[in-house]
Amino acid sequence: MLKSEKKSLIRFLLIYLGSTMLLFSLASWIFYTSQKHHILDQQRDELKVHAEQLEQELRALHKSVSSKLFYPRDATVDSSIYDKNREYIFGSVSKKKLLSQQVYMNDENKLYYFTKIEPYYLGAAFLLVEKNLNKKPIYELQKNILLFLMGVGVIFTFLGLFLGKLFVAPMRESMEQMNHFIQDTTHELNTPISTILTNIEMLETFGKCEKSDELQRIEIASKTLSRIYDDLTYLNLNHNYHREIEDINLSKFLKERMLYFSMMAETKSLKIEVDIKDNVILKIDKNDLTRLIDNLISNAIKYNKLKGLLTVRLSSDSLTVEDTGVGIDKKDLNHIFQRFKRANKSEGGFGIGLDIVNQVVNSYEYSLYIDSERHKGTKVSIEWKK
């Protein structure tokens, strides 16, 4: 799957799953709140039943003729009685003041039921019953809702992936059509380009005619077409061809490519500054290196201004290509490596050069830095481990 397809699919999934999970989370929260209140109401009703039983026992105790009075106790609840002034009389609840007149009260761990006793039994005017809050049903409810949301998340993730693939299918089809077009075009371009370049070399070698400006223009145009052909071929075969990693004298190779592009630089009257350290060896596939160097230099020439400066520096662990051309806006720097993305449309091109550079850099785990300012120029640096 291409990067653009992945981006579209991820955005679709984020919106789809985000909105779906938000809706289900809201519904689950409403359900949880309702069920929690229902659980608490059940436990409060149980507490009320215990209070009624205690009240009956107090009534029976009040009518008792026995000289010994025993406060009624229940193993499942604690209780205490208070007088008319809400002062503690006796009970199994620790001595406390009634702070509220609510019938039902609760905190994080306990439930309370508060009721008035009429008529007064044993001088008691109020009865407070408390019970430990049974959190197990609440925990079970939370667990079931969490499992439900996880199940929904899994189901809708698979459904989202299916719908997302349908969503990006037209894009994939368009990209495949474009790739087929590029493949067919590059195949058709190969023969005429090779023929033109071969005949130009023969004319120059055997001296059948003087090297005129017209012939130079034809040679430059042919080399440009040849480089575009090589780039398009590289894009199509990048993931399929076998790379032959070898030790390449980058210093010598870079000088050869500078010579190759010298005629193109002359058409813009560029001043060239070269600082190339001798015998810099790099382990890399030669085709990858060609695409890397050619795209950096050709872009520096193409987007440079007339009579501008082209600087190429090579050290033992880095390569820098700098121009004084049109530059790139800051807002475009984060997207400049995307395929078919062109920050400047005035110079033409397909927008594949920096994408190829980025592919090569990532393949060999090099570091790529680009610094640019509009109308001042661009500096591209590549660093590798020694």
C-alpha positions as CSV (number, residue, x, y, z in Angstrom):
1,M,0.0,0.0,0.0
2,L,1.4,3.4,-1.0
3,K,2.0,6.1,1.6
4,S,-0.8,8.3,0.2
5,E,-3.2,5.3,0.5
6,K,-2.1,4.6,4.1
7,K,-2.6,8.3,5.0
8,S,-6.1,8.3,3.6
9,L,-7.0,5.0,5.3
10,I,-5.6,6.1,8.6
11,R,-7.5,9.4,8.5
12,F,-10.7,7.5,7.5
13,L,-10.2,5.0,10.4
14,L,-9.5,7.8,12.9
15,I,-12.7,9.7,12.0
16,Y,-14.8,6.5,11.6
17,L,-13.6,4.8,14.8
18,G,-13.4,8.0,16.8
19,S,-17.0,9.0,16.1
20,T,-18.2,5.4,16.5
21,M,-16.4,4.9,19.8
22,L,-17.5,8.3,21.1
23,L,-21.1,7.4,20.3
24,F,-20.9,4.0,22.0
25,S,-18.9,5.5,25.0
26,L,-21.7,8.0,25.5
27,A,-24.4,5.3,25.3
28,S,-22.3,3.1,27.7
29,W,-21.9,5.9,30.1
30,I,-25.7,6.6,30.2
31,F,-26.3,2.9,30.6
32,Y,-23.7,2.6,33.4
33,T,-25.2,5.6,35.2
34,S,-28.7,4.1,35.0
35,Q,-27.6,0.6,36.1
36,K,-25.5,2.0,38.9
37,H,-28.4,3.9,40.3
38,H,-30.5,0.8,40.0
39,I,-27.9,-1.2,42.0
40,L,-27.7,1.5,44.7
41,D,-31.5,1.6,44.8
42,Q,-31.7,-2.2,45.4
43,Q,-29.1,-1.9,48.2
44,R,-31.0,1.0,49.7
45,D,-34.3,-0.9,49.6
46,E,-32.5,-3.8,51.5
47,L,-31.2,-1.2,54.0
48,K,-34.8,0.1,54.5
49,V,-36.1,-3.4,55.2
50,H,-33.4,-3.9,57.9
51,A,-34.4,-0.5,59.4
52,E,-38.0,-1.6,59.5
53,Q,-37.0,-4.8,61.2
54,L,-34.9,-2.9,63.8
55,E,-37.8,-0.6,64.4
56,Q,-40.1,-3.5,65.2
57,E,-37.6,-5.0,67.5
58,L,-37.3,-1.6,69.3
59,R,-41.0,-1.6,69.7
60,A,-41.0,-5.0,71.1
61,L,-38.2,-4.1,73.5
62,H,-40.1,-1.0,74.6
63,K,-43.1,-3.2,75.5
64,S,-41.0,-5.8,77.3
65,V,-41.4,-6.2,81.0
66,S,-38.0,-7.7,81.5
67,S,-35.6,-5.8,83.6
68,K,-32.8,-6.5,81.2
69,L,-32.8,-4.7,77.9
70,F,-30.6,-5.8,75.0
71,Y,-30.1,-3.5,72.0
72,P,-31.2,-5.4,68.9
73,R,-28.2,-6.1,66.6
74,D,-28.0,-7.4,63.0
75,A,-24.8,-9.0,61.7
76,T,-25.3,-7.5,58.2
77,V,-25.8,-3.9,59.2
78,D,-24.8,-1.4,61.9
79,S,-27.4,0.9,63.6
80,S,-27.8,3.6,66.3
81,I,-30.6,5.5,67.9
82,Y,-30.7,9.3,68.6
83,D,-33.0,11.4,70.8
84,K,-35.1,14.4,69.8
85,N,-32.1,16.6,69.8
86,R,-30.2,14.2,67.5
87,E,-27.9,13.3,70.2
88,Y,-26.4,9.8,70.2
89,I,-28.0,7.4,72.6
90,F,-26.7,3.9,71.8
91,G,-25.9,1.6,68.9
92,S,-23.3,-0.3,67.0
93,V,-22.4,2.7,64.8
94,S,-19.6,4.8,66.1
95,K,-20.8,7.9,67.9
96,K,-21.6,10.5,65.3
97,K,-24.0,13.4,64.7
98,L,-26.7,13.4,62.1
99,L,-25.4,15.9,59.6
100,S,-28.2,15.5,57.0
101,Q,-31.9,15.1,57.0
102,Q,-31.9,13.1,53.8
103,V,-33.5,9.7,54.0
104,Y,-30.7,8.0,52.1
105,M,-27.0,9.0,52.3
106,N,-23.9,7.4,51.0
107,D,-20.2,7.9,50.7
108,E,-17.5,5.9,48.8
109,N,-17.8,2.8,51.0
110,K,-21.1,2.9,53.0
111,L,-24.8,3.4,52.6
112,Y,-26.9,5.1,55.2
113,Y,-30.6,5.1,55.9
114,F,-32.1,7.7,58.2
115,T,-35.6,7.5,59.6
116,K,-37.8,9.1,62.3
117,I,-39.3,6.8,64.9
118,E,-42.9,7.6,66.0
119,P,-43.9,7.2,68.7
120,Y,-40.7,7.3,70.6
121,Y,-39.5,3.8,71.7
122,L,-37.1,3.8,74.6
123,G,-36.7,7.6,74.1
124,A,-35.3,7.1,70.6
125,A,-36.6,9.6,68.1
126,F,-34.3,8.8,65.1
127,L,-32.8,5.6,63.8
128,L,-29.7,5.5,61.6
129,V,-28.8,2.3,59.8
130,E,-25.6,1.9,57.8
131,K,-24.2,-0.9,55.6
132,N,-21.0,-1.5,53.7
133,L,-21.6,-0.7,50.1
134,N,-21.5,-3.9,48.0
135,K,-19.2,-2.8,45.1
136,K,-19.0,-6.2,43.5
137,P,-22.1,-5.6,41.2
138,I,-20.7,-2.2,40.2
139,Y,-17.3,-3.7,39.4
140,E,-19.0,-6.4,37.3
141,L,-21.0,-3.8,35.5
142,Q,-17.8,-1.8,34.8
143,K,-16.1,-5.0,33.6
144,N,-19.0,-6.0,31.3
145,I,-19.2,-2.5,29.8
146,L,-15.4,-2.4,29.2
147,L,-15.5,-5.8,27.5
148,F,-18.5,-4.6,25.4
149,L,-16.5,-1.5,24.3
150,M,-13.5,-3.7,23.5
151,G,-15.6,-6.1,21.5
152,V,-17.3,-3.2,19.7
153,G,-13.8,-1.6,19.0
154,V,-12.5,-4.9,17.5
155,I,-15.6,-5.4,15.4
156,F,-15.8,-1.8,14.1
157,T,-12.0,-1.8,13.5
158,F,-12.3,-4.7,11.1
159,L,-15.5,-3.2,9.6
160,G,-13.6,0.1,9.3
161,L,-10.7,-1.6,7.5
162,F,-13.1,-3.2,5.1
163,L,-14.9,0.1,4.4
164,G,-11.5,2.0,4.3
165,K,-10.2,-0.3,1.6
166,L,-13.4,0.3,-0.4
167,F,-12.8,4.0,0.3
168,V,-9.3,4.0,-1.1
169,A,-10.0,1.6,-3.9
170,P,-10.6,4.3,-6.5
171,M,-7.3,6.0,-5.5
172,R,-5.5,2.7,-5.8
173,E,-7.0,2.1,-9.2
174,S,-5.9,5.6,-10.4
175,M,-2.4,5.1,-9.1
176,E,-2.2,1.7,-10.8
177,Q,-3.3,3.3,-14.1
178,M,-0.7,6.0,-13.6
179,N,2.0,3.5,-12.9
180,H,1.0,1.5,-16.0
181,F,1.1,4.6,-18.0
182,I,4.6,5.5,-16.7
183,Q,5.8,2.0,-17.5
184,D,4.5,2.1,-21.0
185,T,5.9,5.6,-21.5
186,T,9.3,4.7,-20.2
187,H,9.4,1.7,-22.4
188,E,8.5,3.7,-25.5
189,L,11.1,6.5,-24.6
190,N,14.0,4.1,-24.2
191,T,14.8,3.5,-27.9
192,P,14.6,7.0,-29.3
193,I,16.5,8.5,-26.4
194,S,19.3,5.9,-26.7
195,T,19.4,6.5,-30.5
196,I,19.7,10.2,-30.1
197,L,22.5,10.0,-27.5
198,T,24.4,7.4,-29.5
199,N,24.3,9.4,-32.7
200,I,25.4,12.6,-30.9
201,E,28.4,10.7,-29.4
202,M,29.2,9.4,-32.9
203,L,29.1,12.9,-34.4
204,E,31.4,14.2,-31.7
205,T,33.7,11.2,-31.8
206,F,34.2,11.0,-35.6
207,G,34.1,14.7,-36.1
208,K,31.6,14.7,-38.9
209,C,30.4,18.1,-37.9
210,E,31.5,20.8,-35.5
211,K,30.0,20.9,-32.0
212,S,27.6,23.8,-32.5
213,D,25.2,25.4,-30.0
214,E,22.3,23.6,-31.6
215,L,24.0,20.2,-31.1
216,Q,24.8,21.1,-27.5
217,R,21.1,21.9,-26.9
218,I,20.1,18.6,-28.4
219,E,22.6,16.8,-26.2
220,I,21.3,18.6,-23.1
221,A,17.7,17.8,-23.9
222,S,18.5,14.2,-24.6
223,K,20.4,13.8,-21.4
224,T,17.5,15.4,-19.5
225,L,15.1,12.9,-21.2
226,S,17.5,10.1,-20.4
227,R,17.7,11.1,-16.7
228,I,13.9,11.3,-16.5
229,Y,13.7,7.9,-18.1
230,D,16.1,6.5,-15.6
231,D,14.2,8.0,-12.7
232,L,10.9,6.6,-13.9
233,T,12.4,3.2,-14.4
234,Y,14.0,3.3,-10.9
235,L,10.6,4.1,-9.4
236,N,9.0,1.1,-11.1
237,L,11.8,-1.4,-10.4
238,N,13.0,0.0,-7.0
239,H,11.4,-2.8,-4.9
240,N,12.1,-5.6,-7.4
241,Y,15.6,-5.4,-8.7
242,H,18.6,-7.0,-6.9
243,R,20.9,-4.4,-5.3
244,E,24.6,-5.1,-5.6
245,I,26.3,-3.4,-2.6
246,E,29.9,-2.6,-3.4
247,D,32.7,-0.2,-2.3
248,I,32.4,2.8,-4.6
249,N,34.9,5.7,-4.8
250,L,32.4,8.4,-4.2
251,S,35.0,11.2,-4.9
252,K,35.7,9.9,-8.4
253,F,32.1,9.1,-9.1
254,L,30.9,12.6,-8.0
255,K,33.5,14.3,-10.3
256,E,32.2,12.2,-13.2
257,R,28.6,13.2,-12.6
258,M,29.6,16.9,-12.2
259,L,31.2,16.6,-15.6
260,Y,28.1,14.9,-17.0
261,F,26.0,17.9,-15.8
262,S,28.5,20.6,-16.7
263,M,26.9,21.4,-20.0
264,M,23.5,21.8,-18.4
265,A,25.1,24.2,-15.8
266,E,26.7,26.2,-18.6
267,T,23.3,27.0,-20.1
268,K,22.4,28.9,-16.9
269,S,25.9,30.4,-16.7
270,L,26.3,29.0,-13.2
271,K,29.4,29.4,-11.1
272,I,30.4,26.1,-9.7
273,E,32.3,25.6,-6.4
274,V,33.5,22.1,-5.7
275,D,35.2,20.8,-2.6
276,I,35.6,17.1,-2.9
277,K,37.7,15.1,-0.5
278,D,39.8,12.4,-2.2
279,N,39.1,8.7,-1.9
280,V,35.9,8.7,0.0
281,I,34.6,5.2,-0.1
282,L,30.9,4.4,0.3
283,K,29.2,0.9,0.4
284,I,26.1,1.3,-1.9
285,D,24.5,0.0,-5.0
286,K,25.8,2.0,-8.0
287,N,22.3,2.5,-9.5
288,D,21.0,3.9,-6.1
289,L,24.0,6.2,-5.9
290,T,23.5,7.5,-9.5
291,R,19.9,8.3,-8.8
292,L,20.8,10.0,-5.5
293,I,23.6,12.2,-7.0
294,D,21.9,13.0,-10.3
295,N,18.7,14.2,-8.6
296,L,20.5,16.4,-6.1
297,I,22.7,18.0,-8.8
298,S,19.9,18.3,-11.5
299,N,17.6,20.0,-9.0
300,A,20.3,22.4,-7.9
301,I,20.8,23.4,-11.5
302,K,17.1,23.4,-12.5
303,Y,15.9,25.6,-9.6
304,N,19.0,27.8,-9.5
305,K,18.8,31.4,-10.8
306,L,20.7,32.6,-13.9
307,K,24.4,33.2,-13.1
308,G,23.8,31.7,-9.7
309,L,26.1,29.6,-7.6
310,L,26.2,25.8,-7.3
311,T,28.2,24.4,-4.4
312,V,29.1,20.7,-4.0
313,R,31.0,19.6,-0.9
314,L,32.1,16.0,0.0
315,S,33.7,15.0,3.2
316,S,34.4,11.6,4.7
317,D,30.9,11.3,6.2
318,S,28.6,13.8,4.4
319,L,27.6,15.2,1.0
320,T,26.2,18.7,0.6
321,V,24.6,20.3,-2.5
322,E,23.7,24.0,-2.3
323,D,22.2,26.4,-4.8
324,T,21.2,30.1,-4.8
325,G,17.9,29.5,-6.5
326,V,14.2,30.0,-5.9
327,G,14.1,28.1,-2.6
328,I,11.2,26.4,-0.9
329,D,8.6,27.8,1.4
330,K,8.8,26.7,5.0
331,K,5.2,25.3,4.8
332,D,6.3,23.0,2.0
333,L,9.4,21.5,3.6
334,N,7.4,18.8,5.4
335,H,5.8,17.6,2.2
336,I,8.6,18.1,-0.3
337,F,9.6,14.4,-0.2
338,Q,6.2,13.2,-1.2
339,R,5.9,11.6,-4.7
340,F,4.6,14.0,-7.4
341,K,4.8,16.9,-4.9
342,R,6.3,20.0,-6.5
343,A,6.9,23.1,-4.3
344,N,7.8,25.2,-7.4
345,K,5.8,24.6,-10.6
346,S,7.5,27.1,-12.8
347,E,10.4,24.8,-13.7
348,G,8.3,21.8,-14.7
349,G,9.2,18.2,-13.7
350,F,7.3,15.3,-12.2
351,G,7.9,15.8,-8.6
352,I,9.7,12.5,-8.2
353,G,13.4,13.6,-7.7
354,L,13.3,14.2,-3.9
355,D,11.1,11.2,-3.4
356,I,13.8,9.1,-5.0
357,V,16.5,10.8,-2.9
358,N,14.4,10.1,0.2
359,Q,13.9,6.4,-0.7
360,V,17.7,5.9,-1.2
361,V,18.5,7.7,2.1
362,N,16.0,5.6,4.0
363,S,17.2,2.3,2.4
364,Y,20.7,2.8,3.6
365,E,19.7,4.5,6.9
366,Y,21.5,7.7,6.0
367,S,20.4,11.1,7.5
368,L,18.9,13.7,5.2
369,Y,18.7,17.4,6.1
370,I,17.2,20.2,3.9
371,D,17.4,23.9,4.7
372,S,15.8,26.4,2.4
373,E,14.6,29.9,2.2
374,R,12.3,31.4,-0.4
375,H,14.3,33.3,-3.1
376,K,17.6,32.7,-1.4
377,G,18.3,29.0,-2.2
378,T,18.3,25.5,-0.9
379,K,20.9,23.4,0.9
380,V,20.6,19.6,1.0
381,S,22.9,17.5,3.2
382,I,23.3,13.7,3.4
383,E,25.2,12.2,6.3
384,W,26.3,8.5,6.8
385,K,28.2,6.6,9.4
386,K,31.9,6.2,8.8
